Amino acid sequence: MKTRTLAGLSMIALALAGCGGRQPLKPVTGQNVAAVPTGAATAPTSTELMTPSIQARPQRNVELLTQSRQRADDPFDLPPEKRPQ
């Protein structure tokens, strides 16, 4: 029982030790930086690569529905077909 507790505490300590790194991103030695995209003059920086695009994080639409609207008839809203058994 004591070894289980010790093993559990050591795993928690290792997990917590790995989540505190706040250093700027650098390429590993001997490895190239990101390739230059087609049509771009320079390669993107690490900050640009980590920032999501507007398409990836669209802005929230806060337009409120002010009045109810009757739904139009949907010609494709058909009941399920029964299969012969």
C-alpha positions as CSV (number, residue, x, y, z in Angstrom):
1,M,0.0,0.0,0.0
2,K,2.8,2.3,0.8
3,T,4.6,1.7,-2.5
4,R,1.4,2.5,-4.4
5,T,1.0,5.8,-2.6
6,L,4.6,6.6,-3.3
7,A,4.3,5.7,-7.0
8,G,1.1,7.7,-7.3
9,L,2.7,10.8,-5.7
10,S,5.8,10.5,-7.9
11,M,3.6,10.3,-11.1
12,I,1.7,13.4,-10.0
13,A,5.0,15.2,-9.3
14,L,6.3,14.3,-12.8
15,A,3.1,15.4,-14.5
16,L,3.2,18.8,-12.7
17,A,6.8,19.3,-13.4
18,G,6.2,19.0,-17.1
19,C,3.5,21.6,-17.4
20,G,5.3,24.7,-16.2
21,G,7.5,25.4,-19.2
22,R,7.0,29.0,-20.5
23,Q,9.9,29.5,-22.9
24,P,9.7,30.8,-26.5
25,L,9.6,28.0,-29.1
26,K,12.9,27.3,-30.9
27,P,13.6,24.6,-33.5
28,V,15.6,21.6,-32.4
29,T,19.3,21.8,-33.3
30,G,19.9,20.2,-36.7
31,Q,16.3,20.6,-37.7
32,N,15.0,23.1,-40.3
33,V,12.4,25.7,-39.4
34,A,9.0,25.5,-41.0
35,A,8.9,25.6,-44.8
36,V,8.0,28.8,-46.6
37,P,4.4,28.6,-47.8
38,T,3.7,29.0,-51.5
39,G,3.3,32.7,-52.3
40,A,4.8,33.9,-49.0
41,A,8.0,36.0,-48.9
42,T,9.2,34.6,-45.6
43,A,8.7,31.6,-43.4
44,P,6.1,32.1,-40.5
45,T,7.5,32.6,-37.0
46,S,6.6,30.3,-34.2
47,T,4.1,32.9,-32.8
48,E,2.3,33.1,-36.2
49,L,2.1,29.3,-36.4
50,M,0.6,29.1,-32.9
51,T,-2.0,31.8,-33.5
52,P,-5.2,30.4,-34.9
53,S,-6.7,32.0,-38.1
54,I,-10.0,33.7,-38.2
55,Q,-11.4,30.6,-40.0
56,A,-10.3,28.4,-37.2
57,R,-11.8,30.6,-34.5
58,P,-14.7,32.5,-35.9
59,Q,-16.2,35.4,-34.0
60,R,-19.4,34.8,-32.1
61,N,-22.6,36.0,-33.7
62,V,-24.7,37.8,-31.0
63,E,-27.6,38.7,-33.2
64,L,-30.7,38.0,-31.2
65,L,-33.9,36.6,-32.7
66,T,-36.4,39.3,-32.2
67,Q,-39.5,37.6,-33.5
68,S,-40.6,34.1,-34.3
69,R,-40.8,32.9,-37.9
70,Q,-42.8,30.1,-39.3
71,R,-40.7,27.4,-40.8
72,A,-41.1,26.8,-44.5
73,D,-42.3,23.4,-45.7
74,D,-39.4,21.0,-46.3
75,P,-40.1,18.7,-49.2
76,F,-37.3,16.3,-48.0
77,D,-38.7,15.9,-44.5
78,L,-40.2,12.5,-45.2
79,P,-41.2,9.8,-42.7
80,P,-38.9,6.8,-42.5
81,E,-39.7,3.9,-44.8
82,K,-40.6,0.5,-43.3
83,R,-38.5,-2.3,-44.6
84,P,-40.1,-5.7,-45.4
85,Q,-38.9,-8.4,-43.1
